Amino acid sequence: MIEPELVDVPFLVAEQAQRPEEGYCDLETLMAGLQQAPRIGRYQADGRFQEDRHLMLKFHQVLPEMIEGVGGGPRTLTYGKYKLASLQKGSLMLHLEWLPEQVLGVSDCKFSFAQTICRSMGLEVLLLDLHGPVYEVLMPASVESMLRGLSFRAKRDIVERLRMKREFCIHSEFNNESREGQSVRPIGAFGWHCHRCPQLCEA
């Protein structure tokens, strides 16, 4: 049964189990799962999975490009770019695959693998169910769009983790000043504000 927070979120579900004993899969396993006729669609409130034929068509159009791109570079480096996070099944606790300071320290944090698949399919986020203990999260995006694409429960978790790791504004254009010692103060439960930033950084 799908978690209520993930109803209507785009999913790619592998037909066969991909190393379910591991918390996440390596790139070779991921690509194997993508090539084995996965189902793409959304879970309904009653737990049924409804396939999206349009997304399936888009996926098969971009799959050759993904295979070619993955094979063209160092696998470990490519793997490091393919996702931003994973969600623990059941609890939906979010696990960052990149350290927050690494993500926030980049002005335009794009991940090539996620960008290829999500943008080509017209999605902001795609969850992969490879039958392991987590849902892999594919995003082509910055922290801001990551927060927009996930459920409230996941947003709350990542915001709390970001607050514990670093106390500076999440707006990328202000990161450099903030990292150099400018004052940043928390406001409310889900945001920060710095004296150089005109906006409240809300999740």
PyMOL CGO cylinders between C-alpha atoms (Angstrom):
from pymol import cmd
from pymol.cgo import CYLINDER

trace = [
    CYLINDER, 0.00, 0.00, 0.00, 1.39, 3.37, -0.98, 0.3, 1, 1, 1, 1, 1, 1,
    CYLINDER, 1.39, 3.37, -0.98, 1.92, 6.06, 1.64, 0.3, 1, 1, 1, 1, 1, 1,
    CYLINDER, 1.92, 6.06, 1.64, -0.92, 8.65, 1.52, 0.3, 1, 1, 1, 1, 1, 1,
    CYLINDER, -0.92, 8.65, 1.52, 1.58, 11.49, 1.03, 0.3, 1, 1, 1, 1, 1, 1,
    CYLINDER, 1.58, 11.49, 1.03, 2.75, 9.93, -2.24, 0.3, 1, 1, 1, 1, 1, 1,
    CYLINDER, 2.75, 9.93, -2.24, -0.62, 9.50, -3.93, 0.3, 1, 1, 1, 1, 1, 1,
    CYLINDER, -0.62, 9.50, -3.93, -0.54, 11.08, -7.43, 0.3, 1, 1, 1, 1, 1, 1,
    CYLINDER, -0.54, 11.08, -7.43, 3.26, 11.52, -7.35, 0.3, 1, 1, 1, 1, 1, 1,
    CYLINDER, 3.26, 11.52, -7.35, 4.93, 10.24, -10.57, 0.3, 1, 1, 1, 1, 1, 1,
    CYLINDER, 4.93, 10.24, -10.57, 6.50, 6.81, -10.01, 0.3, 1, 1, 1, 1, 1, 1,
    CYLINDER, 6.50, 6.81, -10.01, 8.68, 4.47, -12.01, 0.3, 1, 1, 1, 1, 1, 1,
    CYLINDER, 8.68, 4.47, -12.01, 8.21, 0.93, -10.69, 0.3, 1, 1, 1, 1, 1, 1,
    CYLINDER, 8.21, 0.93, -10.69, 10.67, -1.79, -11.72, 0.3, 1, 1, 1, 1, 1, 1,
    CYLINDER, 10.67, -1.79, -11.72, 9.16, -5.12, -12.72, 0.3, 1, 1, 1, 1, 1, 1,
    CYLINDER, 9.16, -5.12, -12.72, 11.86, -7.13, -10.93, 0.3, 1, 1, 1, 1, 1, 1,
    CYLINDER, 11.86, -7.13, -10.93, 13.54, -6.64, -7.58, 0.3, 1, 1, 1, 1, 1, 1,
    CYLINDER, 13.54, -6.64, -7.58, 16.83, -4.75, -7.80, 0.3, 1, 1, 1, 1, 1, 1,
    CYLINDER, 16.83, -4.75, -7.80, 19.01, -5.72, -4.81, 0.3, 1, 1, 1, 1, 1, 1,
    CYLINDER, 19.01, -5.72, -4.81, 16.30, -5.13, -2.17, 0.3, 1, 1, 1, 1, 1, 1,
    CYLINDER, 16.30, -5.13, -2.17, 18.75, -5.71, 0.67, 0.3, 1, 1, 1, 1, 1, 1,
    CYLINDER, 18.75, -5.71, 0.67, 20.56, -2.45, -0.10, 0.3, 1, 1, 1, 1, 1, 1,
    CYLINDER, 20.56, -2.45, -0.10, 19.49, 1.03, 0.89, 0.3, 1, 1, 1, 1, 1, 1,
    CYLINDER, 19.49, 1.03, 0.89, 20.17, 2.27, -2.61, 0.3, 1, 1, 1, 1, 1, 1,
    CYLINDER, 20.17, 2.27, -2.61, 21.36, 0.76, -5.87, 0.3, 1, 1, 1, 1, 1, 1,
    CYLINDER, 21.36, 0.76, -5.87, 24.49, 1.41, -7.85, 0.3, 1, 1, 1, 1, 1, 1,
    CYLINDER, 24.49, 1.41, -7.85, 24.28, 2.92, -11.31, 0.3, 1, 1, 1, 1, 1, 1,
    CYLINDER, 24.28, 2.92, -11.31, 24.56, -0.38, -13.18, 0.3, 1, 1, 1, 1, 1, 1,
    CYLINDER, 24.56, -0.38, -13.18, 21.64, -1.81, -11.19, 0.3, 1, 1, 1, 1, 1, 1,
    CYLINDER, 21.64, -1.81, -11.19, 19.61, 1.31, -11.77, 0.3, 1, 1, 1, 1, 1, 1,
    CYLINDER, 19.61, 1.31, -11.77, 20.13, 1.17, -15.52, 0.3, 1, 1, 1, 1, 1, 1,
    CYLINDER, 20.13, 1.17, -15.52, 19.25, -2.53, -15.56, 0.3, 1, 1, 1, 1, 1, 1,
    CYLINDER, 19.25, -2.53, -15.56, 15.99, -1.73, -13.80, 0.3, 1, 1, 1, 1, 1, 1,
    CYLINDER, 15.99, -1.73, -13.80, 15.19, 1.07, -16.23, 0.3, 1, 1, 1, 1, 1, 1,
    CYLINDER, 15.19, 1.07, -16.23, 15.63, -1.23, -19.22, 0.3, 1, 1, 1, 1, 1, 1,
    CYLINDER, 15.63, -1.23, -19.22, 13.41, -4.06, -17.92, 0.3, 1, 1, 1, 1, 1, 1,
    CYLINDER, 13.41, -4.06, -17.92, 10.05, -2.68, -19.01, 0.3, 1, 1, 1, 1, 1, 1,
    CYLINDER, 10.05, -2.68, -19.01, 9.26, -0.65, -15.89, 0.3, 1, 1, 1, 1, 1, 1,
    CYLINDER, 9.26, -0.65, -15.89, 5.81, 0.76, -15.25, 0.3, 1, 1, 1, 1, 1, 1,
    CYLINDER, 5.81, 0.76, -15.25, 5.41, 4.52, -15.03, 0.3, 1, 1, 1, 1, 1, 1,
    CYLINDER, 5.41, 4.52, -15.03, 2.38, 6.22, -13.54, 0.3, 1, 1, 1, 1, 1, 1,
    CYLINDER, 2.38, 6.22, -13.54, 0.79, 7.23, -10.26, 0.3, 1, 1, 1, 1, 1, 1,
    CYLINDER, 0.79, 7.23, -10.26, -0.64, 5.44, -7.26, 0.3, 1, 1, 1, 1, 1, 1,
    CYLINDER, -0.64, 5.44, -7.26, -4.28, 6.13, -6.45, 0.3, 1, 1, 1, 1, 1, 1,
    CYLINDER, -4.28, 6.13, -6.45, -5.73, 6.62, -2.98, 0.3, 1, 1, 1, 1, 1, 1,
    CYLINDER, -5.73, 6.62, -2.98, -7.02, 3.03, -2.97, 0.3, 1, 1, 1, 1, 1, 1,
    CYLINDER, -7.02, 3.03, -2.97, -3.50, 1.70, -3.63, 0.3, 1, 1, 1, 1, 1, 1,
    CYLINDER, -3.50, 1.70, -3.63, -4.01, 0.87, -7.30, 0.3, 1, 1, 1, 1, 1, 1,
    CYLINDER, -4.01, 0.87, -7.30, -1.24, 1.84, -9.71, 0.3, 1, 1, 1, 1, 1, 1,
    CYLINDER, -1.24, 1.84, -9.71, -2.48, 3.68, -12.78, 0.3, 1, 1, 1, 1, 1, 1,
    CYLINDER, -2.48, 3.68, -12.78, -0.05, 3.65, -15.68, 0.3, 1, 1, 1, 1, 1, 1,
    CYLINDER, -0.05, 3.65, -15.68, 0.49, 6.84, -17.65, 0.3, 1, 1, 1, 1, 1, 1,
    CYLINDER, 0.49, 6.84, -17.65, 0.88, 5.94, -21.33, 0.3, 1, 1, 1, 1, 1, 1,
    CYLINDER, 0.88, 5.94, -21.33, 2.13, 9.42, -22.22, 0.3, 1, 1, 1, 1, 1, 1,
    CYLINDER, 2.13, 9.42, -22.22, 4.95, 9.22, -19.65, 0.3, 1, 1, 1, 1, 1, 1,
    CYLINDER, 4.95, 9.22, -19.65, 5.78, 5.69, -20.77, 0.3, 1, 1, 1, 1, 1, 1,
    CYLINDER, 5.78, 5.69, -20.77, 6.16, 6.89, -24.36, 0.3, 1, 1, 1, 1, 1, 1,
    CYLINDER, 6.16, 6.89, -24.36, 8.36, 9.81, -23.29, 0.3, 1, 1, 1, 1, 1, 1,
    CYLINDER, 8.36, 9.81, -23.29, 10.50, 7.50, -21.16, 0.3, 1, 1, 1, 1, 1, 1,
    CYLINDER, 10.50, 7.50, -21.16, 11.19, 5.07, -24.01, 0.3, 1, 1, 1, 1, 1, 1,
    CYLINDER, 11.19, 5.07, -24.01, 12.08, 7.98, -26.28, 0.3, 1, 1, 1, 1, 1, 1,
    CYLINDER, 12.08, 7.98, -26.28, 14.76, 9.24, -23.89, 0.3, 1, 1, 1, 1, 1, 1,
    CYLINDER, 14.76, 9.24, -23.89, 16.06, 5.86, -22.67, 0.3, 1, 1, 1, 1, 1, 1,
    CYLINDER, 16.06, 5.86, -22.67, 18.65, 5.43, -25.49, 0.3, 1, 1, 1, 1, 1, 1,
    CYLINDER, 18.65, 5.43, -25.49, 20.06, 8.88, -24.68, 0.3, 1, 1, 1, 1, 1, 1,
    CYLINDER, 20.06, 8.88, -24.68, 20.36, 7.93, -20.99, 0.3, 1, 1, 1, 1, 1, 1,
    CYLINDER, 20.36, 7.93, -20.99, 22.14, 4.66, -21.78, 0.3, 1, 1, 1, 1, 1, 1,
    CYLINDER, 22.14, 4.66, -21.78, 24.56, 6.43, -24.10, 0.3, 1, 1, 1, 1, 1, 1,
    CYLINDER, 24.56, 6.43, -24.10, 25.23, 9.20, -21.59, 0.3, 1, 1, 1, 1, 1, 1,
    CYLINDER, 25.23, 9.20, -21.59, 25.86, 6.84, -18.69, 0.3, 1, 1, 1, 1, 1, 1,
    CYLINDER, 25.86, 6.84, -18.69, 28.28, 4.76, -20.70, 0.3, 1, 1, 1, 1, 1, 1,
    CYLINDER, 28.28, 4.76, -20.70, 30.29, 7.77, -21.75, 0.3, 1, 1, 1, 1, 1, 1,
    CYLINDER, 30.29, 7.77, -21.75, 31.86, 8.78, -18.44, 0.3, 1, 1, 1, 1, 1, 1,
    CYLINDER, 31.86, 8.78, -18.44, 33.24, 7.50, -15.14, 0.3, 1, 1, 1, 1, 1, 1,
    CYLINDER, 33.24, 7.50, -15.14, 30.45, 5.52, -13.52, 0.3, 1, 1, 1, 1, 1, 1,
    CYLINDER, 30.45, 5.52, -13.52, 31.14, 6.67, -10.01, 0.3, 1, 1, 1, 1, 1, 1,
    CYLINDER, 31.14, 6.67, -10.01, 31.05, 10.31, -11.07, 0.3, 1, 1, 1, 1, 1, 1,
    CYLINDER, 31.05, 10.31, -11.07, 27.87, 9.86, -13.08, 0.3, 1, 1, 1, 1, 1, 1,
    CYLINDER, 27.87, 9.86, -13.08, 26.22, 8.02, -10.20, 0.3, 1, 1, 1, 1, 1, 1,
    CYLINDER, 26.22, 8.02, -10.20, 27.05, 10.87, -7.89, 0.3, 1, 1, 1, 1, 1, 1,
    CYLINDER, 27.05, 10.87, -7.89, 24.97, 13.17, -10.08, 0.3, 1, 1, 1, 1, 1, 1,
    CYLINDER, 24.97, 13.17, -10.08, 21.90, 11.08, -10.74, 0.3, 1, 1, 1, 1, 1, 1,
    CYLINDER, 21.90, 11.08, -10.74, 19.84, 11.89, -7.69, 0.3, 1, 1, 1, 1, 1, 1,
    CYLINDER, 19.84, 11.89, -7.69, 19.59, 14.12, -4.69, 0.3, 1, 1, 1, 1, 1, 1,
    CYLINDER, 19.59, 14.12, -4.69, 17.84, 12.00, -2.09, 0.3, 1, 1, 1, 1, 1, 1,
    CYLINDER, 17.84, 12.00, -2.09, 15.94, 8.87, -1.16, 0.3, 1, 1, 1, 1, 1, 1,
    CYLINDER, 15.94, 8.87, -1.16, 12.78, 8.40, 0.91, 0.3, 1, 1, 1, 1, 1, 1,
    CYLINDER, 12.78, 8.40, 0.91, 12.56, 5.61, 3.47, 0.3, 1, 1, 1, 1, 1, 1,
    CYLINDER, 12.56, 5.61, 3.47, 9.51, 3.45, 2.81, 0.3, 1, 1, 1, 1, 1, 1,
    CYLINDER, 9.51, 3.45, 2.81, 6.93, 3.60, 5.56, 0.3, 1, 1, 1, 1, 1, 1,
    CYLINDER, 6.93, 3.60, 5.56, 8.38, 6.52, 7.50, 0.3, 1, 1, 1, 1, 1, 1,
    CYLINDER, 8.38, 6.52, 7.50, 9.14, 8.67, 4.43, 0.3, 1, 1, 1, 1, 1, 1,
    CYLINDER, 9.14, 8.67, 4.43, 12.25, 9.91, 6.21, 0.3, 1, 1, 1, 1, 1, 1,
    CYLINDER, 12.25, 9.91, 6.21, 14.35, 11.71, 3.65, 0.3, 1, 1, 1, 1, 1, 1,
    CYLINDER, 14.35, 11.71, 3.65, 18.02, 10.77, 3.25, 0.3, 1, 1, 1, 1, 1, 1,
    CYLINDER, 18.02, 10.77, 3.25, 20.20, 13.30, 1.47, 0.3, 1, 1, 1, 1, 1, 1,
    CYLINDER, 20.20, 13.30, 1.47, 22.69, 11.75, -0.91, 0.3, 1, 1, 1, 1, 1, 1,
    CYLINDER, 22.69, 11.75, -0.91, 24.57, 15.04, -1.12, 0.3, 1, 1, 1, 1, 1, 1,
    CYLINDER, 24.57, 15.04, -1.12, 25.61, 17.03, 1.94, 0.3, 1, 1, 1, 1, 1, 1,
    CYLINDER, 25.61, 17.03, 1.94, 23.43, 20.14, 2.30, 0.3, 1, 1, 1, 1, 1, 1,
    CYLINDER, 23.43, 20.14, 2.30, 26.45, 22.45, 2.14, 0.3, 1, 1, 1, 1, 1, 1,
    CYLINDER, 26.45, 22.45, 2.14, 27.50, 20.87, -1.15, 0.3, 1, 1, 1, 1, 1, 1,
    CYLINDER, 27.50, 20.87, -1.15, 24.04, 21.39, -2.63, 0.3, 1, 1, 1, 1, 1, 1,
    CYLINDER, 24.04, 21.39, -2.63, 23.51, 24.87, -1.26, 0.3, 1, 1, 1, 1, 1, 1,
    CYLINDER, 23.51, 24.87, -1.26, 26.98, 26.03, -2.21, 0.3, 1, 1, 1, 1, 1, 1,
    CYLINDER, 26.98, 26.03, -2.21, 26.24, 25.68, -5.93, 0.3, 1, 1, 1, 1, 1, 1,
    CYLINDER, 26.24, 25.68, -5.93, 24.34, 28.51, -7.59, 0.3, 1, 1, 1, 1, 1, 1,
    CYLINDER, 24.34, 28.51, -7.59, 22.50, 26.37, -10.15, 0.3, 1, 1, 1, 1, 1, 1,
    CYLINDER, 22.50, 26.37, -10.15, 22.55, 22.80, -8.88, 0.3, 1, 1, 1, 1, 1, 1,
    CYLINDER, 22.55, 22.80, -8.88, 21.62, 20.65, -11.87, 0.3, 1, 1, 1, 1, 1, 1,
    CYLINDER, 21.62, 20.65, -11.87, 22.16, 16.91, -11.99, 0.3, 1, 1, 1, 1, 1, 1,
    CYLINDER, 22.16, 16.91, -11.99, 22.71, 15.64, -15.51, 0.3, 1, 1, 1, 1, 1, 1,
    CYLINDER, 22.71, 15.64, -15.51, 21.14, 12.19, -15.20, 0.3, 1, 1, 1, 1, 1, 1,
    CYLINDER, 21.14, 12.19, -15.20, 18.04, 13.45, -13.42, 0.3, 1, 1, 1, 1, 1, 1,
    CYLINDER, 18.04, 13.45, -13.42, 17.80, 16.37, -15.80, 0.3, 1, 1, 1, 1, 1, 1,
    CYLINDER, 17.80, 16.37, -15.80, 17.78, 14.07, -18.82, 0.3, 1, 1, 1, 1, 1, 1,
    CYLINDER, 17.78, 14.07, -18.82, 14.96, 11.87, -17.58, 0.3, 1, 1, 1, 1, 1, 1,
    CYLINDER, 14.96, 11.87, -17.58, 12.78, 14.39, -15.73, 0.3, 1, 1, 1, 1, 1, 1,
    CYLINDER, 12.78, 14.39, -15.73, 12.96, 17.26, -18.17, 0.3, 1, 1, 1, 1, 1, 1,
    CYLINDER, 12.96, 17.26, -18.17, 12.38, 14.98, -21.14, 0.3, 1, 1, 1, 1, 1, 1,
    CYLINDER, 12.38, 14.98, -21.14, 9.27, 13.63, -19.44, 0.3, 1, 1, 1, 1, 1, 1,
    CYLINDER, 9.27, 13.63, -19.44, 8.07, 17.05, -18.32, 0.3, 1, 1, 1, 1, 1, 1,
    CYLINDER, 8.07, 17.05, -18.32, 8.39, 16.22, -14.60, 0.3, 1, 1, 1, 1, 1, 1,
    CYLINDER, 8.39, 16.22, -14.60, 9.80, 18.09, -11.62, 0.3, 1, 1, 1, 1, 1, 1,
    CYLINDER, 9.80, 18.09, -11.62, 10.31, 14.90, -9.65, 0.3, 1, 1, 1, 1, 1, 1,
    CYLINDER, 10.31, 14.90, -9.65, 10.18, 11.16, -10.30, 0.3, 1, 1, 1, 1, 1, 1,
    CYLINDER, 10.18, 11.16, -10.30, 10.29, 8.51, -7.59, 0.3, 1, 1, 1, 1, 1, 1,
    CYLINDER, 10.29, 8.51, -7.59, 11.83, 5.12, -8.43, 0.3, 1, 1, 1, 1, 1, 1,
    CYLINDER, 11.83, 5.12, -8.43, 10.55, 2.01, -6.69, 0.3, 1, 1, 1, 1, 1, 1,
    CYLINDER, 10.55, 2.01, -6.69, 13.23, -0.63, -7.26, 0.3, 1, 1, 1, 1, 1, 1,
    CYLINDER, 13.23, -0.63, -7.26, 11.72, -2.88, -4.56, 0.3, 1, 1, 1, 1, 1, 1,
    CYLINDER, 11.72, -2.88, -4.56, 14.32, -1.92, -1.98, 0.3, 1, 1, 1, 1, 1, 1,
    CYLINDER, 14.32, -1.92, -1.98, 13.76, -0.24, 1.41, 0.3, 1, 1, 1, 1, 1, 1,
    CYLINDER, 13.76, -0.24, 1.41, 13.72, 3.26, -0.09, 0.3, 1, 1, 1, 1, 1, 1,
    CYLINDER, 13.72, 3.26, -0.09, 12.21, 5.21, -2.95, 0.3, 1, 1, 1, 1, 1, 1,
    CYLINDER, 12.21, 5.21, -2.95, 14.96, 6.78, -5.06, 0.3, 1, 1, 1, 1, 1, 1,
    CYLINDER, 14.96, 6.78, -5.06, 14.27, 10.47, -5.75, 0.3, 1, 1, 1, 1, 1, 1,
    CYLINDER, 14.27, 10.47, -5.75, 15.18, 11.84, -9.18, 0.3, 1, 1, 1, 1, 1, 1,
    CYLINDER, 15.18, 11.84, -9.18, 15.24, 15.63, -9.51, 0.3, 1, 1, 1, 1, 1, 1,
    CYLINDER, 15.24, 15.63, -9.51, 16.90, 17.85, -12.08, 0.3, 1, 1, 1, 1, 1, 1,
    CYLINDER, 16.90, 17.85, -12.08, 16.87, 20.67, -9.70, 0.3, 1, 1, 1, 1, 1, 1,
    CYLINDER, 16.87, 20.67, -9.70, 17.82, 23.01, -6.95, 0.3, 1, 1, 1, 1, 1, 1,
    CYLINDER, 17.82, 23.01, -6.95, 16.86, 22.70, -3.30, 0.3, 1, 1, 1, 1, 1, 1,
    CYLINDER, 16.86, 22.70, -3.30, 13.92, 25.04, -3.90, 0.3, 1, 1, 1, 1, 1, 1,
    CYLINDER, 13.92, 25.04, -3.90, 12.33, 22.83, -6.56, 0.3, 1, 1, 1, 1, 1, 1,
    CYLINDER, 12.33, 22.83, -6.56, 13.12, 19.75, -4.49, 0.3, 1, 1, 1, 1, 1, 1,
    CYLINDER, 13.12, 19.75, -4.49, 11.05, 21.20, -1.67, 0.3, 1, 1, 1, 1, 1, 1,
    CYLINDER, 11.05, 21.20, -1.67, 8.22, 22.04, -4.07, 0.3, 1, 1, 1, 1, 1, 1,
    CYLINDER, 8.22, 22.04, -4.07, 8.18, 18.54, -5.53, 0.3, 1, 1, 1, 1, 1, 1,
    CYLINDER, 8.18, 18.54, -5.53, 8.03, 16.53, -2.31, 0.3, 1, 1, 1, 1, 1, 1,
    CYLINDER, 8.03, 16.53, -2.31, 5.25, 16.02, 0.19, 0.3, 1, 1, 1, 1, 1, 1,
    CYLINDER, 5.25, 16.02, 0.19, 4.84, 18.23, 3.26, 0.3, 1, 1, 1, 1, 1, 1,
    CYLINDER, 4.84, 18.23, 3.26, 6.16, 15.45, 5.46, 0.3, 1, 1, 1, 1, 1, 1,
    CYLINDER, 6.16, 15.45, 5.46, 9.34, 15.17, 3.42, 0.3, 1, 1, 1, 1, 1, 1,
    CYLINDER, 9.34, 15.17, 3.42, 9.68, 18.95, 3.26, 0.3, 1, 1, 1, 1, 1, 1,
    CYLINDER, 9.68, 18.95, 3.26, 9.57, 19.16, 7.03, 0.3, 1, 1, 1, 1, 1, 1,
    CYLINDER, 9.57, 19.16, 7.03, 12.29, 16.54, 7.35, 0.3, 1, 1, 1, 1, 1, 1,
    CYLINDER, 12.29, 16.54, 7.35, 14.69, 18.15, 4.90, 0.3, 1, 1, 1, 1, 1, 1,
    CYLINDER, 14.69, 18.15, 4.90, 14.18, 21.62, 6.36, 0.3, 1, 1, 1, 1, 1, 1,
    CYLINDER, 14.18, 21.62, 6.36, 14.99, 20.35, 9.83, 0.3, 1, 1, 1, 1, 1, 1,
    CYLINDER, 14.99, 20.35, 9.83, 18.10, 18.59, 8.52, 0.3, 1, 1, 1, 1, 1, 1,
    CYLINDER, 18.10, 18.59, 8.52, 19.25, 21.67, 6.66, 0.3, 1, 1, 1, 1, 1, 1,
    CYLINDER, 19.25, 21.67, 6.66, 18.82, 23.77, 9.78, 0.3, 1, 1, 1, 1, 1, 1,
    CYLINDER, 18.82, 23.77, 9.78, 20.95, 21.37, 11.81, 0.3, 1, 1, 1, 1, 1, 1,
    CYLINDER, 20.95, 21.37, 11.81, 23.68, 21.29, 9.17, 0.3, 1, 1, 1, 1, 1, 1,
    CYLINDER, 23.68, 21.29, 9.17, 24.01, 24.95, 8.26, 0.3, 1, 1, 1, 1, 1, 1,
    CYLINDER, 24.01, 24.95, 8.26, 22.38, 28.20, 9.24, 0.3, 1, 1, 1, 1, 1, 1,
    CYLINDER, 22.38, 28.20, 9.24, 22.25, 30.28, 6.12, 0.3, 1, 1, 1, 1, 1, 1,
    CYLINDER, 22.25, 30.28, 6.12, 19.75, 31.35, 3.53, 0.3, 1, 1, 1, 1, 1, 1,
    CYLINDER, 19.75, 31.35, 3.53, 18.68, 28.66, 1.06, 0.3, 1, 1, 1, 1, 1, 1,
    CYLINDER, 18.68, 28.66, 1.06, 18.38, 31.16, -1.80, 0.3, 1, 1, 1, 1, 1, 1,
    CYLINDER, 18.38, 31.16, -1.80, 21.37, 30.20, -3.91, 0.3, 1, 1, 1, 1, 1, 1,
    CYLINDER, 21.37, 30.20, -3.91, 22.31, 33.73, -4.97, 0.3, 1, 1, 1, 1, 1, 1,
    CYLINDER, 22.31, 33.73, -4.97, 22.98, 34.63, -1.33, 0.3, 1, 1, 1, 1, 1, 1,
    CYLINDER, 22.98, 34.63, -1.33, 24.91, 31.53, -0.34, 0.3, 1, 1, 1, 1, 1, 1,
    CYLINDER, 24.91, 31.53, -0.34, 28.39, 32.95, -0.85, 0.3, 1, 1, 1, 1, 1, 1,
    CYLINDER, 28.39, 32.95, -0.85, 27.76, 35.96, 1.36, 0.3, 1, 1, 1, 1, 1, 1,
    CYLINDER, 27.76, 35.96, 1.36, 26.10, 33.79, 4.01, 0.3, 1, 1, 1, 1, 1, 1,
    CYLINDER, 26.10, 33.79, 4.01, 28.93, 31.29, 4.03, 0.3, 1, 1, 1, 1, 1, 1,
    CYLINDER, 28.93, 31.29, 4.03, 31.40, 34.11, 4.63, 0.3, 1, 1, 1, 1, 1, 1,
    CYLINDER, 31.40, 34.11, 4.63, 29.91, 34.90, 7.99, 0.3, 1, 1, 1, 1, 1, 1,
    CYLINDER, 29.91, 34.90, 7.99, 26.88, 37.08, 7.34, 0.3, 1, 1, 1, 1, 1, 1,
    CYLINDER, 26.88, 37.08, 7.34, 24.22, 36.78, 10.00, 0.3, 1, 1, 1, 1, 1, 1,
    CYLINDER, 24.22, 36.78, 10.00, 21.33, 34.44, 9.35, 0.3, 1, 1, 1, 1, 1, 1,
    CYLINDER, 21.33, 34.44, 9.35, 18.50, 33.93, 11.78, 0.3, 1, 1, 1, 1, 1, 1,
    CYLINDER, 18.50, 33.93, 11.78, 15.73, 31.29, 11.75, 0.3, 1, 1, 1, 1, 1, 1,
    CYLINDER, 15.73, 31.29, 11.75, 12.17, 32.53, 11.31, 0.3, 1, 1, 1, 1, 1, 1,
    CYLINDER, 12.17, 32.53, 11.31, 9.26, 30.27, 12.15, 0.3, 1, 1, 1, 1, 1, 1,
    CYLINDER, 9.26, 30.27, 12.15, 9.35, 26.51, 11.69, 0.3, 1, 1, 1, 1, 1, 1,
    CYLINDER, 9.35, 26.51, 11.69, 10.21, 26.35, 8.00, 0.3, 1, 1, 1, 1, 1, 1,
    CYLINDER, 10.21, 26.35, 8.00, 12.38, 29.26, 6.97, 0.3, 1, 1, 1, 1, 1, 1,
    CYLINDER, 12.38, 29.26, 6.97, 15.35, 31.53, 7.36, 0.3, 1, 1, 1, 1, 1, 1,
    CYLINDER, 15.35, 31.53, 7.36, 16.02, 35.15, 6.63, 0.3, 1, 1, 1, 1, 1, 1,
    CYLINDER, 16.02, 35.15, 6.63, 19.35, 36.92, 6.18, 0.3, 1, 1, 1, 1, 1, 1,
    CYLINDER, 19.35, 36.92, 6.18, 19.89, 40.66, 6.16, 0.3, 1, 1, 1, 1, 1, 1,
    CYLINDER, 19.89, 40.66, 6.16, 21.00, 40.53, 2.50, 0.3, 1, 1, 1, 1, 1, 1,
    CYLINDER, 21.00, 40.53, 2.50, 18.01, 38.52, 1.33, 0.3, 1, 1, 1, 1, 1, 1,
    CYLINDER, 18.01, 38.52, 1.33, 14.71, 40.36, 0.66, 0.3, 1, 1, 1, 1, 1, 1,
    CYLINDER, 14.71, 40.36, 0.66, 12.64, 37.20, 0.90, 0.3, 1, 1, 1, 1, 1, 1,
    CYLINDER, 12.64, 37.20, 0.90, 11.68, 34.83, 3.66, 0.3, 1, 1, 1, 1, 1, 1,
    CYLINDER, 11.68, 34.83, 3.66, 13.09, 31.50, 2.58, 0.3, 1, 1, 1, 1, 1, 1,
    CYLINDER, 13.09, 31.50, 2.58, 10.05, 29.34, 3.02, 0.3, 1, 1, 1, 1, 1, 1,
    CYLINDER, 10.05, 29.34, 3.02, 9.93, 25.59, 2.37, 0.3, 1, 1, 1, 1, 1, 1,
]
cmd.load_cgo(trace, "trace")
